[in-house]
């Protein structure tokens, strides 16, 4: 997966959040979108995901050398963010099964194996509503990281995670995202220390 931003900008009303971003994201790299709170990191991630439309410029997507229509990009990405809610009436097993119906898991890994990988195997048949905030974040990461998609988008991925959860996040990132394009929005070095490329949003104000 390759994503090219061409003079991309976003404004709300008359205020420009960022302008004229020229940047290319390429498969096999982990990118961090960096900047202070309120600088537009999450907004840019949502534009890349196709859930927001840019105000200026263009975004080009390609997979294995073939162009992708912007409206179809959602089929090729997985996403974990603090502002996306889980279906709390579901058990973890039901949640992962629901996810699998839309986007199969890497290497056809089983739901039981995924739960074990994120250390939630003892909560597999527990409703999400009874999860702690850290357990919910592990469930979000499980849905995103284990989806068999070429693009992984993460916004503040260590939100509500304790020290053990942060280490688990890093282990999952290193083990299961080798062949993905990974883009992480964060201002916390714990979340983007595995990245090898950086986009500083303040460069485009």
C-alpha positions in Angstrom: 0.0 0.0 0.0 1.2 3.5 -0.9 -0.5 6.7 0.0 0.5 10.0 -1.5 -0.7 13.4 -0.2 -0.5 16.2 -2.8 -0.8 19.7 -1.3 -3.4 18.3 1.1 -5.1 20.7 3.6 -8.0 20.8 6.0 -10.0 23.7 7.4 -12.9 24.0 9.7 -15.0 27.1 8.9 -12.3 29.8 8.2 -9.5 28.2 10.3 -6.9 26.1 8.5 -5.8 23.2 10.6 -2.9 22.3 8.2 -2.1 23.2 4.6 -0.2 21.9 1.5 1.0 18.6 2.8 3.2 16.8 0.2 4.1 13.4 1.7 4.2 9.8 0.7 3.5 6.8 3.0 5.0 3.5 1.7 4.5 -0.1 2.6 7.0 -1.7 5.0 7.5 1.5 7.0 6.0 2.7 10.3 5.2 6.4 10.2 4.4 8.8 13.1 2.3 11.9 12.7 3.6 14.1 15.4 2.5 17.4 17.0 1.0 18.9 20.2 -2.5 18.4 21.3 -5.0 20.1 19.0 -2.6 20.4 16.1 -4.6 18.2 13.7 -2.9 14.8 14.0 -6.2 12.9 14.4 -7.8 15.0 11.7 -5.1 14.0 9.2 -5.4 10.4 10.2 -9.2 10.5 9.6 -8.6 12.1 6.2 -6.2 9.3 5.3 -8.8 6.8 6.5 -11.4 8.4 4.3 -13.8 9.3 7.1 -13.1 13.1 6.6 -12.7 14.9 3.3 -9.7 17.2 2.8 -10.4 20.9 2.0 -7.7 21.2 -0.6 -5.3 19.0 -2.5 -5.5 15.3 -3.4 -4.8 11.9 -1.9 -3.7 9.0 -4.1 -3.9 5.3 -3.0 -2.3 2.4 -4.7 -1.9 -1.3 -3.8 0.7 -3.5 -5.6 1.1 -0.8 -8.3 -2.7 -0.5 -9.0 -4.6 2.6 -8.1 -7.4 2.4 -5.6 -10.6 4.5 -5.7 -10.7 6.7 -2.7 -14.2 5.4 -1.8 -12.9 1.8 -1.6 -10.0 2.4 0.7 -11.9 1.4 3.8 -11.8 -2.2 2.6 -8.0 -2.2 2.9 -7.5 -0.5 6.3 -7.9 -1.3 10.0 -8.2 1.4 12.6 -7.9 1.8 16.4 -8.7 5.2 18.0 -10.0 6.5 21.3 -13.1 8.0 19.7 -14.4 4.7 18.2 -16.6 2.8 20.5 -16.9 -1.0 20.9 -20.2 -2.8 20.8 -20.5 -3.2 24.6 -23.4 -5.7 24.4 -21.1 -8.2 22.7 -18.7 -10.5 24.4 -15.1 -10.3 23.2 -15.7 -13.6 21.2 -18.8 -12.1 19.5 -16.9 -8.8 18.8 -14.0 -10.6 17.1 -16.4 -12.9 15.2 -18.3 -9.8 14.0 -15.0 -8.2 12.9 -14.0 -11.4 11.0 -17.2 -11.3 8.9 -16.0 -8.0 7.4 -12.2 -8.4 7.4 -10.5 -11.8 7.9 -7.7 -12.1 10.4 -4.0 -12.6 9.5 -3.1 -16.1 8.6 -6.7 -17.2 9.6 -5.6 -16.9 13.2 -8.4 -18.1 15.6 -10.4 -15.9 17.8 -9.1 -17.9 20.8 -5.5 -17.3 19.7 -6.1 -13.5 19.3 -7.7 -13.3 22.8 -4.6 -15.1 24.2 -2.2 -12.8 22.3 -3.7 -9.7 23.9 -4.0 -11.5 27.3 -7.8 -11.4 27.3 -8.4 -15.2 27.0 -9.9 -15.3 30.4 -12.5 -12.6 29.3 -13.4 -14.2 25.9 -17.0 -14.7 26.9 -17.4 -11.6 29.0 -19.5 -8.7 27.8 -17.4 -5.7 26.7 -19.4 -3.5 29.0 -17.7 -5.1 32.0 -14.2 -4.6 30.7 -11.9 -2.1 32.3 -10.7 0.8 30.1 -7.4 -1.0 29.5 -9.1 -4.2 28.5 -11.2 -2.3 26.0 -8.1 -0.8 24.5 -6.5 -4.2 24.1 -9.7 -5.3 22.4 -9.5 -2.3 20.0 -5.8 -3.1 19.2 -6.7 -6.8 18.6 -9.4 -5.9 16.0 -7.0 -3.6 14.2 -3.6 -5.3 14.4 -4.9 -8.8 13.5 -7.1 -7.7 10.6 -5.6 -8.9 7.3 -5.3 -5.4 5.8 -2.3 -3.7 4.2 -2.9 -0.4 6.1 -3.0 -0.1 9.9 -4.0 3.3 11.4 -3.5 3.9 15.1 -4.5 7.0 17.0 -3.0 7.3 20.5 -2.7 3.5 20.7 -1.5 3.3 24.3 -4.6 5.2 25.7 -5.6 3.6 29.1 -2.8 0.9 28.9 -0.6 0.2 31.9 3.1 -0.6 31.7 2.4 -4.3 30.8 -0.2 -3.2 28.2 2.3 -0.8 26.6 4.9 -3.6 26.3 2.2 -5.9 24.8 1.4 -3.2 22.3 5.0 -3.0 21.2 5.3 -6.8 21.0 2.2 -7.0 18.7 3.5 -4.1 16.5 6.8 -5.8 16.0 5.4 -9.3 15.4 2.4 -8.7 13.3 2.9 -5.6 11.2 6.0 -6.4 9.2 4.3 -6.4 5.8 1.8 -3.5 6.6 1.9 0.2 6.1 1.6 1.5 9.7 0.6 5.2 10.5 0.5 6.2 14.2 -0.9 9.6 15.4 0.7 10.5 18.7 2.7 12.9 20.8 3.9 10.2 23.2 7.2 8.6 22.4 6.0 5.4 24.0 3.5 5.0 21.2 5.7 5.8 18.2 9.2 4.6 19.3 8.9 1.8 16.7 8.4 4.2 13.9 11.2 5.0 11.3 9.5 7.8 9.5 7.9 11.1 10.8 5.5 13.7 9.6 5.5 16.8 11.8 2.1 18.4 11.5 3.4 21.8 12.7 5.5 22.0 9.5 2.3 22.5 7.5 0.6 25.4 9.4 
